[in-house]
Amino acid sequence: FGPPEPADRLCFNVAQNEWRRERATVQMGLAVEDAGNTHGVMYMKDEALAASLGDRHQLFVAKHKLRGHTNAEDDEQTFSCVKLMAIARWYADHYNASVCRVPGSTPVKFLQVWGYVLVCRRQVPVLQVETFAAEYEKFTYDSIPLSVEVHGEIEAAFLFALFTIEQSGGEILLCDPTRVARGIWGPPVIASTAKVGECL
């Protein structure tokens, strides 16, 4: 990992319907993936955030557009994804607290995602940062290899989609999430009566 450097950590608070910015100190690691020469993926450390999550050894993964491919629209997409995942986690918390009281039911869990701005690097875009999943395996909702365990997760994702549209009064539907690890989902597809930036 490189030396510590300052950054702004941004998250969306669903209950207050507002963005929150915190100063952070991060260490960026080497690139672990380069998808199509347009995206880079790096390991990242944020010890204060890791401690707040209850695991000071927690690593994070930072995704970004490579130099020469970045524009304001890319940063806007990053913020939209961060907000979408915050909304998904907010609904998941309510779903798990109510529906999952039934014995044998499967909870719904989403990755935690933040936006980071490396304040000393003017040419670096907003980073999309998420918790590192050691057994990362990406499957779309309709292409997951079936098993008894996965069947329960798929059923939970379907019930969660119905829950979101009911709880939002028919305004929001979060469905077809991407499975990224055992019991953990990535961004869902959102259907709403407004854009992601305006839906709550």
N, C-alpha and C positions, 0 to 999 in steps of 0.2 A: 504493500500500500504506500501511496505517496504521503507527503507531509500534511498535517492538519491545515485546513483552509476554511474560511468563513463561507456560509451559505444562508440563504433564506429558505425556511421550510414552510410550505403552504398547504393548508388542508381546508376542507369545506365542512362547516358545522351545519348539519341539516336542521337541527332543532331551532337554531337562531337564524338560519337562512343567510349565512354570511361566510366570507373567506376569512381565515385567520393566518397571520404571518408570524413566524417565530425565527429568531436568529439561532443558527446552529453551527456546529463545527464538524466537518466531515473529512474523511480520508478516502480518496478514490483509488481503486485497484486497477489491475490490467483488464483490458477488454477480454471478454469470454466468448463473444459471438459477434459476427458481422453478417447481417442478413441482407443479401443483395446489394452490398456496397452503399447502402443508404442509411441503415440503422446500426448503431453500436450498442453493446450491452456490457456493463462493467459492474464488478463487485464494488460495494461501498460500505463504509463504516460510519455510524452516527451513534456514538456511545451513549449520549444523553437520551436519545429516542429509544435505543435498545433497553436501557435501564427502565424507562417508563413503561415498556412492554413486559417487563419482568424477566428479561434474559439479556444480561449485559454482553453476551457473546453473539447475539443475533446479528446476522449479516443482512445486507439489503442488496437489491439489484437495481441499477440505474440504467434506464433506456433513453437513448437520445438520437437525434438525427445527426449524421456525420456532416462535417464542415463542407459547405458548398451546396448542401441540400436543405438548408434551414430557412424558413421564412415565418412571418407572423402567424400564418395559418397553422403551421405545425405546433407552435406554442399554444394556440387556441384549442387545438385538438387534444393536447396534453391536459390542459385545464378541464376540458369537457370530460375526459376519461377519469380524472381524479374526482370530479364532482359526481359522475355517474356511479363510481365505486362507493363513494360515501353514502349516496342514496340507497344503493343496494344493501350495504351493511346496516344502514338504519332500519330498513324494512326487515332484514334478516333477524336483527335483534328482537323486533316485535313478533315476528313469526315464531322464532324459537321460544320466546317467553309464553306464547299462547298455544300454538298448535302442538309443540313438542312436549307438552305435558302428558300426552298419550304415551303409555309404555310401548317401547319398540319403534317409536318414530325416529326419523333421521333428521338431525339439525342441518341447517343451511349455513355455510360459512363462505365468506368471500375474502380474497386477498385484501390487505390494507395497502392503500396507495396514497402517495403524497407527491406534490410538485416541489422541486428544488431549483433554486437559482444560485449558481456559483458566482458570487458577487464580484470576485476578482478576475473573472474570465468573461470579458465582454462579448466574445464571439461564440460562447457556448450557449445553446438554447436551454429552455426550461427542461429539466430532467423529470421523467416519470419514474418514481422510485417505489418499489414494492418490497414486501418482506420476502426473503429468500426461502424457497421451498426446495429442500434437498432432493425430493423425488419428483421433480418437475416433469410432467408428461402432458402435453397439450392435446386435448381431443375436443372437437366440437360436440355439441349436445347430441346430434343424431349419428355420430360415428364412434361413440365410446364402446370398446369391447365389453360385451355383457358378462356379468357375473352376479352372484347373489348380492354381494356388497354394493356393486355399482348400480344394480337395479334399484336398491333402496335410495341411492343418491339421486337417480333420475326421477324417481317418483316424488322425492322431496322437492326437486327443482320444479316439477310440474305443479305441485300443490302450492309452492311459494309464488309461482306466477299468478295463480288464481287469487292468492292472498293479497298480492300487491294491487291488483285491479279492484278488489273488493274494498280494501282499506283506503284507497285513494279516491273512492267514489267514482270509479270508472275513468279516471284521468291518466293513470300510469299503469303500464304493463311491463314487467321485467321478466323476460323469458329467454330460453335457449342460451344459457351461460356456457362459457368454455371451461371444461374441467382441466385444472392444471396440476393437481396432486390429490392424494387420497383425502376425500372429504372437503376439498377446497376448490372454489370456483373462481374464475376470472370474470372479465366484463360480460354482462348479459346484453341482450338486445333490448333496447328500450323503445316502446311505442307509447306516445303520450299526446296530449292535446296541445302541448307546447314544446319548444326546443328544450334540450337538456339544461341549458343555462337559465331557463325561465320556469321550469316545471314545478319548482317548489318556492 
